[in-house]
Amino acid sequence: MLLIGCSGSDDSAMEPPPGNGGNGEEVTYSGDVKAIIDNNCIQCHANPPQNDAPMSLVTYNNVVDAVNNRGLNTRINSSSNPMPPTGLMSQSNRDIIDAWIEQGLNE
């Protein structure tokens, strides 16, 4: 049996990052983000894009480019000009995408 003692450290530093159910696991495009994009964005951001959408979000590389060069994260978090245009996606989905970006856009 292993016993671990208490310390005076800040317990909040031990909290898992958001995303992937909040269990601290790595957030990946294929395991977490792709389904969010498919359910919220592909209607317009298909290949080819529909409804005057400026880009496709079908592949990992498309989504990474949209994050790095086209402000995807800003748009999905914008209350005045949201994506999807029907309104903000759920906070949990946005948290997963935020965690994915913070963790380095893992495929």
N, C-alpha and C positions, 0 to 999 in steps of 0.2 A: 504494500500500500504506500502510495506516495502522498505526502502531506506538503502543502504549499502554504507558507506563512503570508500574513498580510503585510503590506507595505504602505507607506504614506504617499504613494504615487497617485496621480489623478486617474480615476477609473474611467473617465470619458475617453481617454486615449486608447482604451482597449475595445471600444465599441466597433463593431464591424462596419465597413463602408456600406452605403446604400446600394441597392441593386441586387439581383439574383436572390430575391427573397430576404435580403438583409442578413444573410448568413456568412458574409465575409469571403465568399468564394470569388474567384476571378470572373469578371464579366467579359464575355466574348461576343463578337459579332454573330457567329454561327449559332451559339447557344442561347443568346439572349436578345440581341439587338435586331437581328434579321426579322424575327417574328413581329416585333413592334413596327418596323418599317413596312413590312408586308401588309399589316393590318391597318395602318394609318396613312401611308404615303403612296403606295404603288398605284392606287386608282388614277392618280394624275402623273406620278413620276415613274411611269413604265418605260419600256423601250419599244418604240419611241415615246417620249413624254406626251401626255394628253392635256387638254384644257389650258393651254398656254404655259404649262410648267416648263421652267428653263433647263431642266436636266433630268436624267434618268437616275433612279436610286435602286436599280435592280441588283447591282453587284456590290461586294465589299469595297472594291476600289472606288465605285461611284459614291458610296456613302462617306468614305474617308475623305475624298476630294470635297464633298459638300461640307463636311465638318471643317476641314483645313482652309478652304478657299471661298466658300460661299455662305458662311454664317448659319449653317443648319441649326446649331444649338441655340443661337440667338432667336431664330424664327420659331422653333418649337417651344420656346419659353416666353415669347412675346404675347402679352395680353392685348395689345393694340393692333397687331398684324400677325396673328398666329398661323402656324402650320400644324395640322391641316386647317384650311380656311374656315371650316365649320366650327372651330373652337379648339382650345388647348386639349391635347391628349392628357390622359390621367397623370397625376403627379408621380405615381409609382413608375410609370413608363419613362417619364422625363428623368427621374432619379436614376434609373438603370442606364439610360443613355449618358447622363452626366458621369456616372461611375465608370462607364466604358471609356469615355474620353479621358478622364483622370488617370485611368490605369494604362493608357497608351494605345488605345484603339486595337486591342487584341482581336485577331481573326478567329 
